[in-house]
Amino acid sequence: MLWSRTKPEMPTAETALPGRDQPAFDITGVHAVNGHSIVPPFPEGHEVAIFALGCFWGAERLFWSIPGVWSTAVGYAGGFTPNPTYEETCSGRTGHTESVLVVFDPAVVPYRQLLQVFFDEHDPTQENRQGNDVGTQYRSAIYWTTEEQKAEALSAAEQFGKALAEAGRGQVASELAPAGPFFYAEEYHQQYLHKVPNGYCGLKGTGVTCALAPPAQGTADAAPAGDPPVAEAADPKLKPLASSDDEWRDRLSPAEYDVLRRAGTERAFAGAYTDTEEPGLYRCNACGNPLYTSDTKFHSGSGWPSFTEAVSPDAVEVIEDRSHGMVRTEVRCARCHSHLGHVFPDGPRDKGGLRYCMNSLALDLDAEGQPAS
């Protein structure tokens, strides 16, 4: 990565490097982690999202392990120079950001969940840098590819900006713009941290998190300010969100707090729901958010309650977890961001192949809830 002691300046279309009509290099087009194609055409019903979070090596890794993300690629976007090289982009004279292209199935993972990862996992208040990586190529950006993504992105930036202000942090400085051409980076950059597991990653979040709600659908039908979303108003078993860590600590037992708010793990085969077959709806024990139904629960033999899928893509959020010398996919409640467990790709193949391995302490079985039919 390149360092600079002077304030980076964005080139103009006139001052940017001229580039070329064709790429200066070839790529295989095959994702090194899952074998899927990183170039079009993509599967029917899938969407493309483009994000810039600083150095694209670590940024890409954030997305490729998310269930519902079909493929990822790194490249150059948001600038002027056609078909740039890495060296040209790092010169700051192309106007491009180091970007990640994410191909995802919105029926499995909503765009809002990708935005959650974007805002949580880097510092969107920094201009033309991320940490020690300085330059216009490291600026934060969201490039939308549909009008629906535009509405979600603008709403998310506003919501996260309010959370930052409440925490005494700076404003969101991310570039928010429609996607232009995406130029693929050289082969050795693609899935770099899979090829070089201990390679450089300079990403660091702000420590501020914000549960992103859907954007209001027009002013006429939008709920008045301060009203809960319609789905929340219709679910009396949702609990109010705590306003501070001290409030969570007071509300939860020490064991529950350790799991839900400190990402702890209960002992195998010790949880109340490991082997239960009682029908109902499993809610988040911290906030009451519906998570799983008994219809999707199965005996995995792991020692923790296991499910094949969540009640909806909006119910949970997944984040890469590199703690304890491992690379895993952490599962959190999408409403209160409490730790629930992890998801693994060794579940029943006829049910999608996923195993959501949860802590019983993170769950609350609502026997009156209706399992999926």
C-alpha positions in Angstrom: 0.0 0.0 0.0 1.2 3.5 -0.7 1.7 6.3 1.8 1.4 10.0 1.3 2.2 13.1 3.4 0.3 15.5 1.2 -3.5 15.9 0.9 -4.7 13.7 -2.0 -6.3 15.5 -4.9 -8.9 14.0 -7.2 -8.0 14.3 -10.9 -10.5 15.5 -13.4 -11.5 13.9 -16.7 -9.0 16.1 -18.5 -6.1 15.4 -16.1 -6.6 11.7 -15.6 -4.4 9.1 -17.2 -5.7 8.2 -20.7 -5.9 4.4 -20.1 -6.6 2.0 -23.0 -9.4 0.5 -25.1 -8.7 -3.1 -23.8 -7.5 -4.5 -20.5 -3.7 -4.6 -20.1 -3.9 -8.1 -18.7 -6.0 -11.3 -18.7 -7.8 -12.8 -15.7 -9.3 -16.3 -15.4 -12.7 -15.0 -14.3 -13.0 -17.8 -11.7 -13.5 -17.2 -8.0 -10.6 -18.8 -6.1 -12.8 -19.6 -3.1 -16.0 -21.0 -4.5 -15.3 -21.6 -8.2 -18.1 -19.3 -9.4 -17.6 -16.9 -12.2 -16.6 -13.4 -11.3 -17.6 -12.0 -14.7 -21.0 -11.8 -16.4 -23.4 -13.4 -17.1 -24.5 -14.0 -13.6 -27.4 -16.3 -12.4 -30.9 -15.0 -13.1 -32.4 -13.1 -10.2 -29.0 -12.0 -8.8 -27.9 -8.4 -8.4 -24.6 -6.6 -8.5 -23.5 -4.2 -5.8 -20.2 -2.2 -5.7 -18.5 -1.0 -2.6 -15.2 0.8 -1.8 -13.8 0.5 1.8 -10.1 1.2 1.4 -7.7 -1.6 0.4 -9.8 -4.0 -1.6 -7.9 -7.1 -0.3 -9.6 -7.1 3.1 -12.8 -5.5 1.8 -13.5 -8.4 -0.6 -13.0 -11.0 2.2 -15.8 -9.4 4.2 -18.4 -10.3 1.5 -17.4 -13.6 -0.1 -18.4 -15.7 3.0 -21.9 -14.2 3.4 -24.6 -16.7 2.6 -26.5 -15.5 -0.5 -23.4 -13.9 -2.0 -22.7 -15.8 -5.1 -19.4 -14.2 -6.2 -17.1 -11.3 -5.5 -14.3 -9.6 -7.4 -12.0 -6.6 -6.9 -11.4 -3.9 -9.4 -11.4 -0.2 -10.1 -14.5 2.0 -10.1 -15.7 5.6 -9.8 -12.9 7.2 -11.9 -12.0 8.3 -15.4 -9.3 6.1 -16.8 -10.5 3.2 -18.9 -8.9 -0.2 -18.1 -6.4 1.0 -15.6 -3.7 -1.0 -14.0 -3.0 -1.3 -10.2 0.0 0.9 -10.5 -1.9 3.6 -12.4 -4.7 3.5 -9.9 -2.3 3.7 -7.0 -0.8 6.8 -8.6 -4.0 8.7 -7.8 -4.2 9.8 -11.4 -7.1 7.7 -12.5 -9.8 8.8 -10.1 -10.8 5.3 -9.3 -11.4 3.6 -6.0 -10.2 0.2 -5.0 -13.6 -1.5 -5.2 -15.4 -4.8 -4.6 -18.0 -6.1 -6.9 -20.6 -8.3 -5.0 -22.9 -10.6 -6.9 -25.8 -11.6 -4.6 -29.2 -13.2 -4.4 -31.6 -10.7 -2.9 -33.9 -13.5 -2.0 -31.3 -14.8 0.4 -29.3 -11.8 1.5 -30.9 -8.3 1.2 -28.9 -5.4 0.0 -29.5 -3.7 3.3 -27.4 -6.5 5.0 -24.5 -5.7 2.6 -24.8 -2.1 3.5 -24.7 -3.1 7.2 -21.3 -4.8 6.6 -20.1 -1.8 4.6 -20.8 0.7 7.4 -19.8 -1.6 10.3 -16.5 -2.8 9.0 -14.6 0.4 8.0 -14.5 4.1 8.9 -16.8 6.0 6.6 -15.9 9.3 8.2 -12.4 9.4 6.7 -11.8 11.2 3.4 -9.5 9.7 0.8 -8.0 7.2 3.3 -8.5 4.2 5.5 -6.1 4.1 8.4 -2.6 4.4 7.1 -3.7 3.9 3.5 -3.9 7.4 2.1 -5.0 8.4 -1.4 -8.2 9.1 -3.4 -8.1 5.4 -4.4 -8.8 4.5 -0.8 -11.9 6.7 -0.4 -15.1 5.2 0.9 -17.9 4.8 -1.7 -21.2 3.0 -2.5 -22.0 2.7 -6.2 -25.6 1.6 -6.7 -26.8 -0.4 -9.7 -30.6 -0.1 -9.3 -33.0 2.6 -8.1 -33.9 0.4 -5.2 -30.2 0.2 -4.1 -30.0 4.0 -4.4 -32.9 4.5 -2.0 -31.4 1.9 0.4 -27.9 3.4 0.3 -29.1 7.0 0.9 -31.3 5.9 3.7 -28.5 3.8 5.3 -26.0 6.7 5.1 -28.5 9.0 6.8 -29.2 6.5 9.6 -25.6 5.6 10.2 -24.7 9.3 10.2 -27.2 9.9 13.0 -25.6 7.0 15.0 -22.1 8.5 14.4 -23.3 11.9 15.6 -24.8 10.4 18.8 -21.5 8.7 19.4 -19.6 12.0 19.0 -18.0 10.8 15.7 -17.6 12.6 12.4 -20.0 12.7 9.5 -20.4 10.0 6.8 -17.9 11.0 4.1 -18.6 8.1 1.7 -19.1 8.9 -2.0 -22.7 7.9 -2.9 -23.2 7.6 -6.7 -24.6 5.5 -9.5 -22.2 2.7 -10.7 -20.2 3.4 -13.8 -17.8 1.0 -15.5 -16.2 -1.6 -13.2 -12.7 -2.6 -14.4 -11.4 -5.9 -13.0 -8.1 -5.8 -11.1 -5.2 -8.1 -12.0 -5.5 -11.8 -11.2 -3.2 -11.8 -8.2 -5.5 -9.3 -6.5 -8.6 -11.4 -6.9 -9.4 -13.2 -3.5 -6.0 -12.1 -2.4 -6.5 -12.9 1.3 -7.6 -16.5 0.4 -4.3 -16.9 -1.5 -2.3 -15.1 1.1 -4.1 -15.8 4.4 -1.8 -13.6 6.5 -1.6 -10.8 3.9 -2.2 -7.2 4.7 -5.6 -6.0 5.8 -5.9 -2.4 7.1 -9.7 -2.3 7.7 -11.0 -1.1 11.0 -14.5 0.0 12.0 -15.5 2.9 14.1 -17.0 0.8 16.9 -20.4 2.4 16.1 -23.1 0.2 14.9 -26.6 0.9 13.7 -29.5 -1.4 12.8 -30.4 -0.2 9.4 -34.1 0.0 8.7 -35.7 0.0 5.3 -36.1 3.5 3.7 -39.6 5.1 4.0 -41.7 4.4 0.9 -42.8 7.9 0.0 -43.9 10.7 2.3 -47.6 10.0 2.1 -47.4 6.5 3.5 -44.4 6.9 5.7 -44.9 6.5 9.4 -44.6 9.6 11.5 -41.2 10.4 13.0 -40.5 8.3 16.1 -43.1 5.6 15.2 -41.7 2.0 15.1 -41.7 0.2 11.7 -45.0 -1.5 10.8 -43.6 -5.0 11.4 -42.4 -4.0 14.8 -45.6 -2.4 15.8 -47.5 -5.5 14.8 -45.3 -7.8 16.9 -46.0 -7.2 20.6 -43.3 -9.7 21.7 -40.4 -7.5 20.5 -38.5 -6.0 23.4 -37.2 -2.4 23.4 -33.6 -2.1 22.4 -31.2 -1.2 25.2 -29.6 2.3 24.9 -26.3 1.3 26.4 -24.0 -1.6 27.3 -24.8 -1.0 31.0 -28.5 -1.5 30.2 -27.8 -4.7 28.4 -25.8 -5.9 31.4 -28.7 -5.1 33.8 -31.3 -6.7 31.5 -29.4 -10.0 30.9 -28.1 -12.7 33.2 -24.2 -12.8 33.4 -24.2 -15.9 31.2 -26.6 -14.4 28.7 -24.6 -11.2 28.6 -21.4 -13.1 27.9 -22.9 -14.9 24.9 -25.1 -12.2 23.4 -23.0 -9.1 24.0 -19.5 -10.5 24.3 -19.7 -13.2 21.7 -19.1 -16.0 24.2 -20.0 -19.7 23.6 -21.9 -21.9 26.0 -20.6 -25.4 26.7 -21.6 -28.1 24.1 -24.7 -30.1 25.1 -25.3 -27.8 28.0 -27.9 -25.6 26.4 -31.6 -25.8 27.0 -32.6 -26.1 23.4 -29.9 -28.5 22.1 -32.2 -31.5 21.8 -35.7 -30.0 22.3 -38.3 -30.8 19.6 -41.0 -28.5 20.9 -42.7 -26.6 18.1 -42.6 -22.8 18.0 -40.7 -19.8 17.0 -37.2 -19.1 18.3 -36.6 -15.4 19.1 -33.5 -13.4 20.0 -33.3 -13.7 23.8 -32.0 -10.1 23.9 -34.6 -8.2 21.9 -37.4 -10.7 20.9 -36.6 -10.6 17.1 -37.9 -13.7 15.3 -35.0 -15.8 14.1 -35.8 -19.5 13.4 -38.7 -21.9 13.4 -38.8 -25.4 14.8 -39.5 -26.7 11.3 -35.9 -25.8 10.3 -34.3 -27.2 13.5 -32.4 -30.5 13.2 -30.1 -32.7 15.3 -26.6 -32.0 14.1 -24.8 -33.8 16.9 -22.6 -30.7 17.4 -23.9 -30.0 20.9 -25.7 -26.8 20.0 -29.2 -26.2 18.6 -28.9 -26.1 14.8 -31.1 -24.8 12.0 -31.0 -24.9 8.2 -32.2 -21.3 7.7 -33.4 -18.2 9.3 -37.1 -17.1 9.1 -36.1 -14.5 6.6 -32.9 -12.9 5.1 -33.6 -9.8 7.2 -33.7 -11.7 10.5 -29.9 -12.2 11.0 -26.7 -10.7 9.8 -23.4 -12.5 9.1 -19.9 -11.2 9.6 -16.5 -12.7 9.1 -15.0 -13.9 12.4 -11.2 -14.4 12.6 -10.9 -14.9 16.3 -9.2 -17.8 18.0 -7.0 -18.4 15.0 -9.9 -19.5 12.8 -11.9 -18.0 9.9 -15.6 -18.5 10.6 -18.9 -16.7 9.8 -20.5 -15.2 12.8 -24.3 -14.8 13.0 -25.8 -11.8 14.8 -29.4 -10.7 15.4 -30.1 -8.1 12.7 -32.2 -6.0 15.1 -30.0 -5.7 18.1 -26.7 -7.0 16.7 -26.3 -9.5 19.5 -24.1 -12.5 19.0 -26.1 -15.7 18.3 -23.5 -18.3 17.0 -21.9 -19.2 13.7 -23.1 -20.6 10.4 -21.2 -23.5 8.7 -21.5 -25.1 5.2 -21.9 -28.6 6.5 -25.7 -28.7 7.0 -28.2 -31.0 5.2 -27.6 -30.8 1.5 -31.3 -31.2 0.6 -32.0 -28.1 2.8 -29.5 -25.8 1.3 -26.3 -27.1 3.0 -26.1 -24.6 5.8 -25.9 -25.2 9.6 -26.8 -22.3 11.8 -25.1 -23.3 15.0 -26.7 -21.3 17.8 -26.2 -20.8 21.5 -29.3 -21.7 23.5 -28.7 -18.7 25.8 -29.1 -16.5 22.7 -32.6 -17.9 22.0 -36.0 -17.8 23.5 -38.6 -20.4 22.3 -42.0 -18.8 21.7 -44.3 -21.9 21.8 -47.2 -19.8 20.6 -45.2 -18.7 17.5 -46.2 -20.3 14.2 -43.6 -22.5 12.5 -43.2 -22.2 8.8 -45.6 -24.4 6.9 
